[in-house]
């Protein structure tokens, strides 16, 4: 836990309820989690120096160089035959199921980099190019999460409305929050937007 980053004067974050209850316990979330742990296991064989055994420690450049080692999808039986179970204490690989692996692996790697950049840039949000970049980071985050199969039509619609309103309306970015398949959309806007 690294504390918090103050929201600069003149800006705010608020949540918009999508009306769809989020669910991180369903099959979609579980299969994405398994896919990410499969990717971790595959990357462990590629010997990433200094990565500290966490996907968030893999840099985007390291990921770009090694993404081809991680298959788009893999049958559970094929993964188990080559690597055995993942080290996740919560889930088990189903031999009969095919899992998406590359996108669930890419998401935590790239999301970690986006969050770090966002936190670094937030104090300079008053600069137009910076507020634009902050919004772009939120859009990238939303797209990546949705590409994992965890988005929803309702949250996509809210994000699209926020993007359409844009900086002219004082709205710089929007993204689904941590809950999967619904839940709340976080919006970054001028403080006078309601």
C-alpha positions in Angstrom: 0.0 0.0 0.0 1.5 3.2 -1.1 -0.9 5.8 0.2 -2.8 8.1 -2.0 -2.3 10.9 -4.6 -4.2 14.1 -3.8 -6.8 15.2 -6.4 -5.6 18.6 -7.7 -7.8 21.6 -7.0 -10.3 22.1 -9.8 -10.8 18.4 -10.5 -12.8 15.5 -9.1 -13.5 11.8 -9.5 -17.0 10.5 -9.2 -18.7 7.2 -9.8 -21.6 6.4 -12.1 -23.6 3.3 -11.2 -24.1 1.2 -14.4 -27.2 -0.4 -12.9 -25.6 -3.8 -13.5 -24.4 -5.6 -10.5 -20.7 -6.4 -10.8 -19.6 -10.0 -10.2 -16.0 -11.0 -9.6 -16.9 -14.5 -8.5 -18.5 -15.7 -11.7 -17.0 -18.0 -14.4 -15.7 -15.1 -16.5 -13.7 -13.6 -13.7 -12.4 -17.0 -12.6 -11.3 -17.9 -16.2 -9.5 -14.5 -16.6 -7.7 -15.1 -13.2 -6.6 -18.5 -14.3 -5.4 -17.2 -17.6 -3.3 -14.6 -15.9 -1.8 -17.2 -13.6 -1.1 -19.4 -16.6 0.7 -16.4 -18.2 2.7 -15.9 -15.1 3.8 -19.6 -15.1 4.7 -19.4 -18.8 6.7 -16.2 -18.3 8.5 -17.8 -15.4 10.1 -20.2 -17.9 11.3 -17.2 -20.0 13.4 -16.0 -17.1 12.5 -12.4 -16.7 15.4 -10.9 -14.7 14.4 -9.0 -11.6 10.6 -9.4 -12.1 10.1 -10.5 -8.5 7.5 -13.2 -9.4 4.6 -10.7 -10.0 3.1 -9.8 -13.3 3.0 -6.1 -12.2 6.8 -6.1 -12.0 7.1 -7.0 -15.7 7.7 -3.7 -17.6 5.7 -3.0 -20.8 9.0 -3.3 -22.8 9.7 -6.7 -21.3 6.2 -7.8 -22.1 6.5 -6.6 -25.7 9.6 -8.7 -26.1 8.1 -11.8 -24.5 4.4 -11.7 -25.4 4.8 -14.1 -28.2 5.8 -16.8 -25.7 2.3 -16.6 -24.2 -0.4 -18.1 -26.3 -3.6 -16.3 -27.1 -5.5 -19.3 -25.8 -4.7 -22.8 -24.5 -6.6 -25.9 -23.6 -6.3 -26.6 -19.9 -5.1 -30.2 -20.5 -2.2 -28.9 -22.7 -1.2 -26.4 -20.1 -1.3 -29.0 -17.3 0.8 -31.4 -19.3 3.5 -28.9 -19.8 3.4 -26.8 -16.7 1.3 -28.4 -14.0 -1.2 -26.4 -12.0 -0.6 -22.7 -11.4 0.5 -21.4 -8.0 -2.9 -19.7 -7.4 -4.3 -21.0 -4.2 -7.9 -20.0 -5.2 -8.4 -21.5 -8.6 -7.7 -24.8 -10.4 -7.1 -25.3 -14.2 -9.9 -27.3 -15.7 -8.3 -29.7 -18.3 -11.5 -29.6 -20.5 -11.6 -25.8 -20.7 -9.9 -23.5 -23.2 -8.5 -20.4 -21.5 -7.6 -17.0 -22.9 -4.1 -16.4 -21.7 -2.3 -13.5 -23.5 -4.9 -10.7 -22.7 -5.4 -11.7 -19.1 -1.6 -11.7 -18.7 -1.1 -8.4 -20.5 -3.7 -6.6 -18.5 -2.0 -6.5 -15.1 1.3 -5.8 -16.7 0.1 -2.8 -18.7 -2.4 -1.7 -16.1 0.3 -1.4 -13.5 2.3 0.9 -15.8 -0.8 3.0 -16.6 -1.6 3.4 -12.9 1.9 4.5 -12.2 1.9 7.0 -15.1 -1.5 8.3 -14.0 -0.4 8.9 -10.4 2.8 10.7 -11.7 0.8 12.9 -14.0 -2.2 13.7 -11.8 -0.6 16.6 -10.0 -0.2 18.4 -13.4 -3.8 17.8 -14.5 -4.3 21.5 -15.1 -2.1 21.3 -18.2 -4.3 20.5 -21.2 -2.0 17.9 -22.6 -1.7 16.2 -19.3 -5.5 16.1 -18.6 -5.8 14.6 -22.2 -3.2 11.9 -21.4 -5.0 11.1 -18.1 -8.2 10.6 -20.0 -6.4 8.4 -22.6 -4.9 6.2 -19.8 -8.4 5.7 -18.4 -9.7 4.8 -21.9 -6.8 2.3 -22.3 -7.5 0.8 -19.0 -11.2 0.4 -19.8 -10.5 -1.2 -23.2 -7.9 -3.6 -21.7 -10.3 -4.8 -18.9 -13.1 -5.2 -21.4 -10.8 -7.2 -23.8 -10.3 -9.6 -20.9 -14.1 -10.3 -21.2 -14.9 -8.5 -17.9 -16.7 -5.5 -19.3 -20.4 -4.9 -19.9 -22.5 -3.1 -22.4 -23.8 -0.8 -19.6 -20.3 0.3 -18.5 -19.2 0.6 -22.1 -22.1 2.9 -22.8 -21.3 5.2 -19.8 -17.6 5.4 -20.9 -18.7 6.2 -24.5 -21.0 9.0 -23.2 -18.2 10.5 -21.1 -15.8 10.4 -24.0 -18.3 11.9 -26.3 -18.9 14.8 -23.9 -15.2 15.2 -23.6 -13.0 18.0 -22.3 -15.3 20.7 -23.7 -17.9 19.5 -21.1 -15.2 19.2 -18.4 -15.0 15.4 -18.6 -11.5 14.0 -19.3 -11.8 10.3 -18.8 -13.9 7.3 -17.6 -13.3 3.6 -17.0 -14.9 0.7 -15.3 -13.8 0.3 -11.7 -12.3 -2.9 -10.2 -15.6 -4.9 -10.2 -16.1 -7.1 -13.2 -19.0 -7.4 -15.6 -20.9 -4.3 -14.4 -20.6 -2.1 -11.4 -19.4 1.5 -11.3 -17.7 3.7 -13.9 -15.1 6.1 -12.4 -15.2 9.5 -14.1 -12.4 12.2 -14.0 -13.8 15.7 -14.5 -13.5 19.3 -13.6 -14.7 20.0 -10.1 -17.7 22.0 -11.4 -19.2 19.1 -13.4 -22.2 17.5 -11.7 
